[in-house]
Amino acid sequence: MKNLIRNSFTWHAGPPAWGPAVVAGLGCALPLVLGLFTAHSGFLWASAGAFQAAQANPLHRFGMLRMLLLTGLGFWAASHPLLSLGIFAAFGLLLAWLQRFGSEAGKLGIGLSICLCLGQGQFGIGNLHNPYAVAMLFILGGLWVMLLAFGLRGLHGLRMWPYMPRFLAILKVLKRHAQRLPRQQWRLHALACMLAFAASGLIVNLAGLSRGYWLTLTVITTLQLEFQGSLVRALQASLASLAAAGLLIVFGHSLQSPPTMVITLLVLVILSRALQANHYGLFVLQTSLCFVLLAESLAQDWHLAEVRLLNALIGVALSLTVALLVHGLRLRLNKPSKAADNSRQPL
């Protein structure tokens, strides 16, 4: 907790990035305004794609393939419980594997997971039910932001494609970082991610929960590698996620006006991109809040606050249950090693 408070004072390194923040604001503004005038939920996917493409690190917006696959994949997974179970378990493992290579790779993993959660949670809501159309709108939003970014770089006389480190150099750094992590710790974390994420996707599908991404996003915000071995840290993360969900629910319930929500959201998007968090946990919280507001910006059912709060409570209960199970397994695995150490000590 002390490290989290200390990192909150160094939220963003360097001066605010107002140029990219304007690109992110304009990229999300066009789809949201079109959604206000047409009342079509498809523009929400374009705004989500625009926000994802406006992230700071190229690793976080890694290609259009994730946008094409994951949003449509979430729609596809929502059609059958076994598909939800298998796909969410696979992406829980992928999230744990990327977190093994450091915080920047973990931020890529959280972006992948959020796209999957939104795809499943928005299934059956609104007037767009084709996963291929959803994926295409997501891509169009990203392409719109890319054009804005190229225009901004052209106005400042910069080259169209910024310099990037060599791919092999990135792989060497990631491999060196992964070798410093004990294998047993990562395996237990991977097991926790698979169990929690798969169970959350299955519960949303079997129970037919409306806006199930409130549950799944609450779960993935607590799946952090640095929390392994500490039930207190897991409890703190769960309570922080629940508090953030409660604040969002109160905020949306008090407004209940899509135009006011869109204006407020655009201000938050600009500030979020200008002051993007460096710490992994703060980045996850910041990104999740923005994605939830983007998905809920045109919602007309904010009076059903208990549905969203119930989903968040189920997510917190599921995260704590998996954390307790993995903690018990860790203690059981450490008992033989402690017994062997005690037997080697001289009498």
N, C-alpha and C positions, 0 to 999 in steps of 0.2 A: 504493500500500500504506500509505503514511503517513496519507493521508486516511481510509482505512478504519479504521486503528487509532485515529485521533483521533475519528472518528464513533462508535466502539464505546463510548467513555467518555460520550458523550451519546446513549445508546441510546434513551431515552424522555424527552420533554420534559414537565416538570411532575411532580406526584406520581402514583403508580400509580393506575390506574383500576380500583379493586376492585369497584365496582358493576357495570359492564359485564362484568368478568371473572367475577363470580358468575353473571350471566346466560348467558355463554358456557359456563361449566362445567355449569350445570343443563341448558342446551339440548342439549349433547352427551351428558350423563349418561343421560337417559331413553332415547334410541335405542340407546346402547351396552349398557345393562343389559338392555333387551328383546332385543337381539341375542345377549347371553350366554345368556339363558334359552331362546330359541327356536332358536338356531343358524342364523338366517336372515340371509343377506348383505344383504338389502334395507335393514335398519336402518343399515348403514354409510352408505348414501346419505343417509338422514335426518340422521345425525350430521354428515356433510360439509356438508349444506345449513345446518344449525344453526350450524356454525362459520363458514361464509361469511357468513351473515346477521349474525353478531356482530362483524364488523369495525368499526373505529373510524369511518372516514369514510364517509358515505352514498354517495360515488362508488365505493368499493370493493365495495359490495354492491348495485350499480346495478340495482335492480328484480328481479323474479322471471323476467323474460324470459330472461336469460342462464342461470338455473338450468334453465328448461324446455328451452331449445334445446341448450345445450352438452353436458350430460351425456347426453341422448338422442342428440345429434348425434355424440358420440364413439362410442357404441354402433353407430350407423348407419354411421359411417365405417369401423369395424373389419370390416365385412362384405365390402369389396372394396378391392383395392390402389389403384385409380385414385381412388376416393372419399377414401381416406386421404391420397393425394398432394395432391389438389386442396383439400380442406378444411384440412389442416395448412398448406399454402402460403398460403391466404387468411388464416388466423389468424396466421401469421408476419408477413404484411404489416400486419394490424390491430394486432398488438403493437408493431411499429416505428412505425406512425402515431400510436398513443396515447403512446408514449414521447417523441415529438416535442413534445408539449404539456406536458411536465414530469413530475416524479416521481409526483405524485398520479394523473394520468391513466395513467401507466405501471403503477402498482399495480393500477388497474382492468384493464389489459390482461393482467397476470400472473394475475389471478384468473380471467379468461376462459380463458386458455391452460391453467391447471391443471385446470379443470373438463373441458375437452376431453381432456386427457391421461388423466385418471382414467376418463372414459367409455370411451375406447378400450382402456386397459390392463386394465380389469375385465371386458371382453367375454369370455364363455365361462367366467368364474370364478364359483363359487357357484351358487345356485339361482334366480337372477333374470336373465332374458335378454330382457325386453321393454323397449325404450328408453323407451316412454311411461310404464311403471310406475316406471322409474328416475327419470325427470324429475319425476313426481308425488311420489315419496318425498323427493326433494331439496327440492321446494317446501314439503312439509309440515314438514320440519325447519326451514326458514327461517321459516315461519309460527309455529311453536312458540316460537322465539326472539323473534319480534316480540311475541307475547302476553306473554312474560315481561318484555320491556323495557317495554311499556306498563304492566304491573302495577307494576314498580319505579318508574316515573315517577309513577304514581298514589299510591303509598305515600309519596312525598316531596312530594306536592302540586304537581307540575310539570305543565305542559301536555302533552297526549298527543303532539303533534308538535312537535319542537324547531324553533327558528328556523334558517332556511337562507338563504344569499345568493341573490340573484336569478340566474336562469339566464342572462340576457343579460350580466350582469357576469362570470360565470364564463367565458362564451365569449370576451369581450374579453381577459381575462387569459390564457387559453390561446392565443389568436391572437397576442398580443404575445410570448409565450414562444416560439412556433414560428417567428416571424419572425427571431429572433436566431440560429437554427441554420442554418449553410450548407447549401444544397440538395444539393451533391455528397456531403457527409458523411452526410446522412440517406438519400440514395438508396443509397449503399453499405451502410449499416446495414440498410435495408429488404431489399436483395438478400441479405445474410447471414442475416437472420431467415427469409426465405422458403426459402432453400436448406437451412439447417440444420433448420428445423422440418418442412419437407416430407419431407426425407430420413429424419428420425427416425420420422415416422409411417409412411412406406413400408417402412422396415426392419422395424419391429414387425409390420406386416401380412404382408409377404412371408415373413419368417422364422418367423412364428407364435410370437413370444416370449411366454412367460408373464410376467405382471406387467410389461408393457412400459412402464408409466409410470416405472419406474426409469430407463429410457433417455431418454424424452421430457422428463421433468422435469429431468434432468441437463443436457440441451441448453438448455432455456429459462432456466435460472439463469445461463447464461453470455451470453445475448443482451441485453447492456446497452449503451445508447447511449454511455455514458461510456468504454467500452472501445475505441471505434473509434480506429484508428491506433496501437494499442499491443498488440503481441503478448505482451508481458510481462504486461499486465493480463489478457488473455484466458487465458494459461497459469495465472496465479494463481487466477482464477475457476474454471477447470476443476479444478485441484487441490483447491481448497476444496470444490467440489461432490463430488468423489470422496472426500475425507476425511469429509465429513458423511454420505455414503452408507455408507462403511465403519463409522462409529460406530453408525449406525442398525442395520446388519446385525449387528454384534457385540452390540448391546443386545437386539435381538429374539431372536437365537440363544441368548443367555445366559438369557433368561427362559423362552421357549417355554411360556408360560402365559397364555391369554387373560384370565382375571380379573386377574392381576397387571399385565398390559399395559394393561388398561382403567383401572385405578386410577392407574397412573403417567401414562397419557395425559391423564386428567382434570386432574391436577396441572399438567402441562405446558401444557394449554390455558388454564387459569386464569392461570398466570404469563405465558404468551405474550400473552394479551389485556390483562392488567394492565400489562405492560411492552412494549407494541407498538413496534417499531422505527420511527424516522422516516426513516432513510437507506434509499434504494431497494434497494440491494444486500442490506443486512441484513434488510429486510422480505421480500424474495424468499426468502432462505434460511430465515428463520423460518417463513413461511407454507408453503413447500414441505415442510419437515420435519413440520409439524403435519398437513398433508393426507396425507402418506405414512403416518404413524403411524395416522391415522384409517382409512385404507384397509386397513392391515395389522393392525389391533388384534385381529381375530378369526381371524387366519390360523393354520392348523395345520401349515404347511410351512416353518417357520423353519429347519429342518434343511437345507433346500436353499439355503444361503447363497450358493453359487457361482452360481446362476441370477441372483440380484439383483446380485451383484458384476459378473458378465459384462455385464449390461445397462448398469450405470453406466460400465463401462470403454468399451463401445461408444459411449455418449453423449459421453464425454470425447474419444475419438478423432475422432468426427464433428465436434464443436465446434472442435477444433484444426485439422482439415482445412479446414473452411469459413473459419476465421479466416485461415489461410495463403493461401487462394485470394483472399479479398477484399483482404488486405494486398498481394498481388502486383498485383492489379488497380488498387489505389490508387496504387502506385508507377508503374505504366504510364501512368495518366492524368495524373500530376503531371509526367512527363518533358517533354511538349511545353511546358507553362507555364514550366518551369525553363529550357528551351532558348530560349524567346522572351525571357525576362528577361536571359539572358546575351548574346543578340544585340543587345539595346538598350543594353548598357553600352558606353561609349566606349572606344576602344583607347588 
